[in-house]
Amino acid sequence: MDFKRMMTAMALSLLILMGWQKLFPPPEPAAAQQPAATAEAKQQAAALNVSAPLTVETDTVKALIDEKSGNLLGLTLRRYNATNDEQKPFVLFQTGKEHNYAALSSVVDEKHNNLLEKTSFSAAQKSYALKGDKLEVRLSAPEQNGLQVEKVYTFSKNSYLINVRFELKNTGSEPLKVGGDYQIVRDNSTPEGEGWFMHSYTGPVVYTPEGEFQKVEFSKLDDDFKSGRDTAEYQRKSQGGYTGMIQHYFMSAWVMQPEKGANACANGCEMSVKRVGENLYRAGVYPAAVEIAPGQSKTLSADLYAGPQITEILKSTAPNLELAKDYGRVHIFAAPLFALLKWLHSLIGNWGWAIVVLTLIVKIVLYPLNNAAYRSTAKMRVLAPKMEALKKKYGEDKLAMQQAMMQLYKDEKINPLGGCLPMLVQMPIFIGLYWMIFLSVELRQAPWLGWISDLSRPDPWYVLPAMMAATMWFQTKLNPAPTDPMQAQMMKIMPLVFSVMFFFFPSGLVLYYVVNNLLTIAQQWHINRRMGFAGAAPAVEVLDKEPAAKGGKGKKK
């Protein structure tokens, strides 16, 4: 089977599937079928209300802290523009009717009851600005039930890592056992910019040294919420790791790393990922409770990463945090390919040209496999007229037709799968390249040349998609024409279908495909030329052979 046809059919099937899901999405459950709101749901919904805004500005973020609750309810990433409006900054955390996404933290007892539910913090001022390398924002609360609490946010220059610590003092006469509760709370709304052809995982993730990296889909949590069970698969006990939410290009996570001074998980912790109310989900962690003797003090500390999925930053922030840049099952290919792309960028200084050179390097490495595939395709092209003649000769006699074709392959010493197998071997690499480019936030707002000012956005003039269509069309001319009229017609319209799809793709991804197509055309044209033809399939004599099984010797017409 010709590989081009197979891939065309797969792509068309994917297009139809994605379109069907968009046009006919599964029905949302009726409100009457939802379980009644729990006390936890009401408590967390209340925690998302901003009663006394407190603003913090650094060189990387603008944060909004609710002074009363001490929760981080707003976060703008100042170095990135909004997906749907380049004139506005990108907002990660926000709360309100349209979207809820925030970082909550509190102090709890051994049974996870919130000890600060009725506590009201206060700060020395209403706005803060980073002027040095670090900025501390201290929130103080009055003594309550023998516990005095101060909550301190520490922001750092050129960083998306925020440290949150609780300074606790037991002012009573009895020992207290307290722990932390760190949560990322989010609804399941689709991030800006995602459409029919551009979709990546959005939702909770958990990483622990014991259970590795795990995604916990919203749909699984919905099932648990409706049934009242807790069956979602993820590691619940750990000595470290992180938990949070990821989406295309950006993420947030509470990072538990005792070796760096964030002692929240020093005595072990419990991960908790679940749906807590109407379209509200939490990915949180409960560090083990510690005892505070009367008159003594303790500090609980945890790190919050909220920012872009830049591989270099993630690696330097916490062990295996870069796994949140979710390449899926092709990680083994995508990760080293990105490392190569990053190295090329360090030499060239332009992500677009780095993609061009990377595509050339991959093509050179895969040249032997491609060469074998294209030679087989060229041989099949020579046989196309003969196969068409056999089809006319045997009509509906499929058995005779199959026997005649097998004899033809044997006589010409051609393996009909010779063009497919080398390509199938390469598929994981090509898929890895796709996801590597698609998920690289490093390309966001990165220019290439001229009209391409942001490789993460679609080509504004559609030049690259048009080139994509043209190169695909030219490739069809280098391949043997399908004998089936329906397939032949489909091969004619597929370049147009693909060009429409690629209108919505990031220009960096389309650039890769255009360069790859140009190199493929050059290689296949060279092979065709070496084999004696560079244009249309040469005329050949039509054979009138009896099938081998019938003992025919064959004769020329």
C-alpha positions, 0 to 999 in steps of 0.5 A: 500500500502506498504510504502517501495514500495511507497517511492521507487516509489517516489525516482525513479520518482525523480531520473528520473525527475532530470536526465531528467532536466539535459539531456534535459535542457530548451533552453536558449533564443537567444541573438537576443531576449534579450532586448537592454542593458540599461544605468543601465546595462552598468553602472553596468557592468562597475562597475565590472571591476577592474582598480586599485586593493586594497587588504585587509587581515584579519584572515577570509577573503581576500578582493579585492577592486577596488580603483577607484570605491571603490567597493568590487569585490573580497572576499576569505573565508580563513577558507574554501576550494574550493568545487572542489579543497580542496587545494584552498581557497573558493572564494565567490566574483569574477568578470570576464568572467566566473563568476560575483559576487560582492558587490557595494555601492554608493551615489545617489540623490532622483531619484537614479542617481549615484552621484559617477559615474565619481568619482575616489577614492584613498587610502593611500596604496595598501594593508592592513592587520588586526593586531588588532581587527579592520581595517579601509580602507579609500578611498577619492575622490575629491570634485565634484558638491559641495559634498565631499565624503570619503568611509570607509570599517571597517573589524573586527577580527574573523568576516564576517561582513564588515561595509561600511560608506560614510562620506559626506560633503556639500561644496556648497551653496545649500542644498543637498538630498542624499541617499545610494545605496547598491547592491549585483550583481550576475550572475545565474551560478550554484555554484561549487559542485551542480549536479544531486542529490545535489541542493539547492536554489541559488538566491536573497532573501529579509527579512523585518519585514513587509514581512518576508523572501522571495526568488525571483527566477532568472526565475521570474526576467527573465520574468520581464526583457523580458516584461519590467515589475516589477511583482516579489513578494517581500516586496519593502518598509521597516524599516529594514531587509536585501537583498542579494544572497544565495547559498549552505552553503554561502551567502551575504547580505546588513543588515539594522539594525538601532538599531546597528548603521548602520543607512542606513534604519533609515528613511525607505528604498526601496528594489530593486531586478531585472535583470539588463542586460545579465545574471546579477542580483541585490539585492539591497536597497535604503535608504531614502534620507537625506538632508545635509545643506551647510557646514554640514556633514552626515554619511551613514552606512550599514553592509555587511555580506559575509560568511558562513551560520553558524546559531550561527553567523547569529543569532548574526549578525542581527534579522532573518538572520538565515532564509537565511539558507533555510530549506523551508517548513520544517523549523519548524522541521529542525531548532529545529533538528539542535539546538539539533545536535549543543547541542550534538556536544557541548557535544561530540565534533565530528559532525559525532558522534553527527549525530549518537546520533541524529539519535538514539534519533529521532528513540527512540522518534518515536518508538511507530509510527514505532512499529505500522507500522512495526507490520502492515508490519509483519502482511501483510507479513504473508498474502502475500502467501494468497494474491498471492493465491487469485490473482491466483484464481480470475485472471482478475476478479478484483472486485471479487479479491478486495472483497476477499482481503477485506474479508481477511483483515477483517478476519485477523483483519488487516488494509492494511494502518496500515503500511503507515499512521504512516510513513506518519506522520513521513515524515516531520521529516525525510525531515527536518532531510535531509535538516538540514544535507544537509544545515549545513555548520558546517559540511564542513571540519568537520571530523568523523573518519578514512577516513571521513575527511569532512562530507560535501563531498562524502565518498572518499572510498564509504564505507558508500554508500555500507553500505547504499545499504546493509542495504536497501537490508536487509530491503527488506528481512524483508518486504513482497515480492510484489506479482507483478513480476515487483514490485518484480524486482524493489525492487531488483534493488533499493538498487543498484540505491540508492547506486549510488545516495548516491555516490554523497551525503555528507558523513554526510547525508549518515551516517544518513541514514545508522544509521537509516537503521540499527536501523530500521532493529533492530526494525523490526527484533525484531518485526518479532521475537516476532510475531513468525518469523525472516526469510522468511515468514512462510508457510501458508494454502492456502484458497479457499474462495468465496467472502463474497458478494457471500455468500461463506463460504470458505473451505480449500484445 
